[in-house]
Amino acid sequence: MNPPNPSSQGSEIAVLTERLLRFRDEREWGQFHNPKDLAVALSIEASELLERYLWKAPHEADPATVREELADVFAYAFLLADRYGWNVTEIVTEKIARNAEKYPVDKSKGSAKKYTELGL
């Protein structure tokens, strides 16, 4: 796995990733942060985020707990990207471009249909 290159990412993401790595390394938790376990942790945190909305209307979820769970999701996502040496800004930008091809504005605007249902 490649070491992170903070200068090649958005500076705020790079700073956050470095802080996460420092926090992890001070506790010697890097030994547990293999890609599989980071992905599992990410999924669990995403489920905890969903739990905040369970049996509630969207506006009934407590914003403070949603915020806390969302931070956990971001943290594990950034750590997983770092483990692979991926630039978060780059991979998200690439995904937006792929989605723009799959969901052209003239076919998808205002529609919740999956790209396979848009008749492309």
C-alpha positions in Angstrom: 0.0 0.0 0.0 1.2 3.4 -0.9 1.8 6.1 1.8 -0.6 9.0 1.7 0.4 12.0 -0.3 -1.2 15.0 1.5 -0.2 17.5 -1.2 -2.1 15.6 -3.9 -5.5 15.7 -2.1 -7.8 18.5 -1.1 -5.9 20.1 1.8 -8.8 19.7 4.3 -9.2 16.0 3.5 -5.4 15.5 3.7 -5.3 17.2 7.1 -8.2 15.1 8.4 -6.6 11.9 7.2 -3.3 12.8 8.8 -5.1 13.5 12.1 -6.9 10.2 11.9 -3.6 8.4 11.2 -1.9 10.1 14.1 -4.7 9.2 16.4 -4.6 5.6 15.1 -0.8 5.3 15.3 -0.6 6.7 18.8 -2.8 3.8 19.9 -1.0 1.2 17.7 -4.3 0.4 16.0 -2.9 0.3 12.5 -2.3 -3.5 12.9 -6.1 -3.9 12.9 -6.8 -1.6 10.0 -6.6 -3.9 7.1 -8.9 -3.1 4.1 -11.4 -5.8 5.0 -11.8 -4.7 8.6 -12.0 -1.1 7.6 -14.7 -1.9 5.1 -16.6 -3.8 7.8 -16.2 -1.0 10.3 -17.4 1.5 7.6 -20.5 -0.7 7.0 -21.3 -0.9 10.7 -21.0 2.8 11.2 -23.2 3.4 8.1 -25.8 1.1 9.8 -25.5 3.1 13.0 -26.2 6.2 11.0 -29.3 4.5 9.5 -30.4 3.5 13.0 -30.8 7.2 13.9 -33.6 7.4 11.4 -35.3 4.0 12.3 -39.0 4.3 12.9 -38.9 8.1 12.6 -39.8 10.7 10.0 -36.5 12.1 8.5 -36.9 15.4 10.4 -37.3 13.5 13.7 -33.7 12.2 13.8 -31.5 14.0 16.3 -29.0 16.1 14.2 -26.3 15.7 16.9 -26.3 12.0 16.7 -26.6 11.9 13.0 -23.6 14.2 12.8 -21.5 12.0 15.1 -22.3 8.8 13.1 -21.6 10.6 9.9 -18.2 11.6 11.2 -17.5 7.9 11.9 -18.5 7.0 8.4 -16.2 9.6 6.9 -13.3 8.6 9.2 -13.4 4.9 8.2 -13.8 5.9 4.5 -10.8 8.1 4.7 -8.8 5.4 6.5 -9.7 2.8 3.9 -8.7 5.1 1.0 -5.4 5.8 2.8 -4.8 2.1 3.2 -4.9 1.7 -0.6 -3.0 5.0 -1.2 -6.0 6.5 -3.0 -6.6 10.2 -3.3 -10.1 10.9 -2.0 -10.7 14.0 -4.1 -9.6 12.1 -7.2 -11.7 9.0 -6.7 -14.8 11.0 -5.8 -14.3 13.2 -8.8 -13.9 10.2 -11.1 -17.1 8.7 -9.7 -19.0 11.9 -10.4 -17.8 11.8 -14.0 -18.9 8.2 -14.4 -22.3 9.0 -12.9 -22.7 11.9 -15.2 -22.3 9.5 -18.1 -24.8 7.0 -16.6 -27.3 9.7 -15.6 -27.4 12.4 -18.4 -29.4 15.4 -17.3 -31.9 15.2 -20.1 -32.9 11.6 -19.1 -32.5 11.7 -15.3 -33.5 15.2 -14.1 -36.2 14.9 -11.5 -36.2 11.1 -11.7 -35.3 8.5 -9.1 -34.9 5.8 -11.7 -31.8 3.7 -11.9 -29.6 4.3 -14.9 -30.7 0.9 -16.3 -34.3 2.1 -16.4 -33.6 5.4 -18.2 -33.8 3.9 -21.6 -30.3 4.9 -22.6 
